[in-house]
């Protein structure tokens, strides 16, 4: 049985998030991507505490599509080490989860 996931990815700009989101949905790697356009991130990078304004993508996919989604995000992303964090969906509306699974079915199969 399929496992549905929420994947979190931050980007440097809203435009970058939109470009990546369009690709992921077009290629059926994601059923849906929500973009939160303005977040503030505070993190340690290369030994320094850094503060940046970023956008957050909230991506819905399945575990079967995750590896290809992660690979594609890394290909398209401007960061050398992009945040790509997947969390299993424990519960959700049956109709929505059915739609999610159908939306990411690999058309080549």
N, C-alpha and C positions, 0 to 999 in steps of 0.2 A: 504494500500500500504506500502511496505517495505521502511524503512529509512536506508540508508547506512551510515557507520561510519568509521572514521579514529581514531584509538586508539593509544595513545602514552604511552610507557612503557620504563623506564630506567632500566638497569641492571648493576651489578657490573663488569661483564666481557662480552666479545664477545661470549665466549663459553656458558655462561648462556643464553644469548639472542638466540643463535642458537638452543640450546636444547629446550627452551620454544617455539620458532617459529616452530620447527619441530612438536612438539606436537599439537600446535594450528591448523596447517594446516592439519596434519594427522587426527585429530578429527573433521575436518570440522567446527571449530569454527572461523577460519580466512580463507579468500580466498588467501591472500598474506601477507607476512611480509617482510618488508625491514629492514635491520640492518645497522645503521650508527655506525661503530665500535669504533669511538673515539670522544667523546664529553667531555667537561669540565663542570661540574655542580657545582654551588655555591649556597648554601642554608642554612637555619637555621634549625638545628636539635638538640633537647634536650638542648636548650638555647645557643648554640654556632654556629657561622658561620663556615660552613664546605666547603671544596673544594675537589672534587673527580673526577677522570677520570671514565667515564661510557660508556656504549653502549646504543644506542637508538633504540627501535623497533618501526616501523611505521606499524601498523596492520590495514588491511581492513576487515571489517565485516558488519553485519547488526544489527539493534536494536533487532531483534528476538533472535540473538545468543549472544548478549552482556553479559547478566547475567551469562551464562555458561562460556563465555570467561574470564570474570573478576574472577569468582570463580576458574577457572583452573590456571590463572596466579598467584593468591594468593597461591594456593597449591604448585606450582612449584618454586616460587620465593624465593631467599635467604633473601630478606629484610623483616623485620617485618611489614612495612607499604610501600608496593611498590606503585610507581606512576602508576596510571591507569586512563588516562584522555581520554574521548571520545568526538569527535567533529563531528557533522553532516556534511555530504557531501551535499552542496547546489546544485552543478552542476557538471556534468562530462559527459564523452563520453557515449552515450547510450549503445554501444556495451560492453564497459568495465563494466559498472554498471550491465548489464544483466549477464555477466560472473561472477562478484562478487557474486550476489545473488544466481546463480546456484551453485557456488563452496561451499557455506556454507549451502546448504539445508541439513537438518537432514535426513540422510539415513534411520533412523528407522521409519520415518513417512510414 
